[in-house]
Amino acid sequence: MSKLTEEQIKGNWDKLIQVIKDTFEDGSERRENLLKMYHYFEDRMCIAPASGKEHYHNAYVGGYVEHVLHVIDCAVQLKEVWEKNGAMINFTDEELIFAAMHHDLGKVGDLNHDYYIPNDSDWHRKNQGMIFTHNPKLQYMTVTDRAIFLLNHFGVKYSEWEYIGLRLTDGLYEEANKNYLKTYIPDWQLKSNIAYILHQADLMATHIEYDQWKNGEKKKDIQVKEHAKVSVSKPKEKDKVDEVLQKRSTDLFDELFGDKS
């Protein structure tokens, strides 16, 4: 499992707050309400994991904020790729960043409780990689529904494109998105590419985070094997004693029965 230092956790939090300050109009009600919400959740959000299983993505303290920053970066990059290749871009960068920033907001939990809590089952941690588990104190909601609830609670307004973007970031991995993304009626097709770009950004960030975790596990495995190889190659104390005794026996044999000419 990857780990972030306290400095990295704080650095990521500062970056996220700076994104808000750089993206949304200074003095606007939206920016002030966003900052109010983020400061309310600061103690919990900055240490929240992005998932519960280590082989998913960022299942470690501080993983949530790091994942959100990754998705924002990927979304901005992918939007440029789509635009350069002739795609219709009928949304602003502010709308794209807003949706990317809040697509997983529901993973923070509700107003009083964390979404993820440490798994106290040692067996599940070791055998299934379930580092965190869902908090039983929470009322069931989808992650997206809770994100929308929290934004509404703090009076954060959002555009239709922002709603569509964060609502559909999970793509067809979320069953509730099927009617939006899989339709045979032309008039019902999405009228913006923001959701497709955000889904690709989330998928891209998630797979890269998985690769980083997997490469970290491989390095760890190599280190363990190298350590074992070194341990095996080093003679044990008993072997050393046997070598000395053998040498002494050989010398004594040569002295008694060797060539005396």
N, C-alpha and C positions, 0 to 999 in steps of 0.2 A: 504494500500500500504506500502510495506517495505521501509525502508530508510537506507542509509549508511551514516555514519559520514564522515567528511572530512578526518579524519585519516584513516578510512577503505578504502576510495576511493584512497587515496595516497598509502596506503599499497598494495592494489591490483595492482595498476599500477607498483609499484616497483617490485612486484612478476613477473609480465608479462615480464618486461624488463630483469629480472634476468633469466627467462626461456630462452630467446633468447641468452643471454650470456653463459648460461650453456649448451645449446643444439648445437649451431652452432660454427664451428671452428673459434677460435680467429684469427683475421686478414684476414679472407676470404672475398671475394667480396660479397658473399651472406649475411653474417652476417652484414657487413657494410651497405649494401643496405637496409636490414631489419630495422636496427637501424635508418637509415635515414628516412625511411617511418614512423616508429612509432613516432619519434620525431616530424616529420611534422604534424602528426595528434594528438599529445599528448593532447592539450587543449580540443579538441573535443572528442577524443576517450575515455579518462578517465572518462568523465561524461555521455557518451552515454548510453541510455537504450538498453536492448536486445530485447524488443518488445514494441508494442504500447498499448496493453490491459493488465490491471492489472491481469486478470485471465489467461493470457498466461504464461509468465515467465520473471521475472526481469524487469518489466516495471517501472523502477525508475532510477534516476540519478546514474550512475556508474554500472548499471546492465549488460552492454555489457561485460566489462572486467571481471567481476565476473563470468559471464556465460562461457566465453572462458576458464578461469582457471578451472572451473568445468568440462568442456568437455575434456580438456587435462588430468586431473586427472582420469576421468572415462575411457578414451581411454587407458591409460597406464595400469590400473587395468584390464580391459576387455581383452586386448591383452595377459596378463599373463594367464587369465582363458582359453582363446582359445588355447593357446600354451600348457598348461598343459593337455588339453583334446585331444591333437593330431592334432590340426589344422595346416595347412601349414602357416608358417609365412615367407614370402619372401620379407619383407620390413624391414627397420631399424626403431629404435625408433625415430630417427631424422625425418624420413619421416612421421611417425605417428603424431608426435607433430606438425610438420609444417602444415599438413592438418587440424588437430584439431584447431590449432591457427587461421587459416584463413578461415574456412568454412563459417563464418558470416561476413567476413571483409566488404562486401558490405553494411552492416548496419551502417557503419561510414559515408557514403555519398560519394559525389564526391570530387574533389580537393578543392572546395570552399564552399560547402553547406552540412549541416547535413542531414542525412537520415530521422530522426524523429525530429519533432518540437512539443512543448507543444500544446495541444489541447485547443483552446480558447473558446470552447463550453462547458459551465458549465453543460448543459443538458446531453451531451454525456459522460462527465466525471462521472457524478453521476449515470446515468441510464444504461450506457453500459460499463462503466469502461475503456473508451477510453482516457487514460491519455495523450498519444501522438498520432500524426497523421503524415502521410507521407508528406514530403516536396514537394510542387507543383513545386518548382524551378528545381527539378532534372529531367533529361532525364530518361525515363523509361528504366530500366534494371532489370533483376532478381538479387537477392542478390549475387548469385554465379557468374554471368557474371560480375558484378561490382567488385567483389573480384579479379577475374582473370585480369580485366582491370587495377586495381590499382597495383597489383603485377608487371604486365608488365611495367606499367608506371615508377615504381621505379627501374626497371632493376633487379627484384628478379627472379632468375631462379628456376625452380622446376622440379622434376623428373616426369616420367609418373605415378608412383604410387601416388605421392603427388597430381597430377592433378586429377586422378581418385578418390582419397580419398575425397578431398574437393568438387569435382564436384558432388559426390553422397551422401554426408553426410545427406541430407534431405530425402534420400530414395524415396519411392513412393509417399511421400507427395508433391513432385515436379513432375509435369506431364512430364517435359522434360527428366526425368530420366528413364522413362518407358522402352525405347529401350535398356538401359544398363542392367536393373535389371529383365526384364520379357521377356526372349527370349527362343525359343524352338530349337534354332540352337546351338548344342554343342560348336562349334568353337567360337561363339559369347559370351559365358558365361564369366563372370569376371575371370581373371587369378590371382587374388589376393583377400585375405579376408579383405584388409584394409578398403574398403568401408563399408562392413558389420559391422566391429568393430566400425568405426566412427559413423555410423548411430545409433547403439546401445548406444554409449557413449552420443551422442547428445540427444537421446530419454530419456536416464536415467537421465541426468543432468536436462533436461527440466521438467520431471515429479517430480523430487525431489524438484526443485525450486517451482513448482506449489503446492506441498504438504506443503512446508514451508510457502508459502503465505496463503494457506487455513487454516493451523493451526494458523497462526497469526490472520486471520480474526475470527476464532472461539474463540480465547483467548479474542479478542477485544469484541466480542459479549457477552461472558460470563461476562466480566467486566461491560458492559453496563447493562446486566440483574441484576447482583449483586447490582449495584448502584441503579437501579430502585426498587429492592426488599427492600433495606435499606430505600429508600425514602418513600416507601409505608408503611413500618412497623413503621416509626417514626410518632407519633401523630402530627397532624397539630395544630397550635396555637389555632384555634377555638375549636378543640377537647379538648385541655388542659383546656381552659376556661370553657367548658361545664362540664368537670369532677369536677372542683372546685365548680362550682355552684350547681351541683348535690349533692356533699358532704355536702355543707353548708345547702341545703334544707333538707337532711336526718337528719342532726344533729338537726336542728330546729324542725323538726317534732317529733323526739324522746324527745326533751326537753319539748314540749308542751303537747304531748299525750302519752308519754311513760309510763311505769310502775312506779308509784310513791310510791310503797309500801316500 
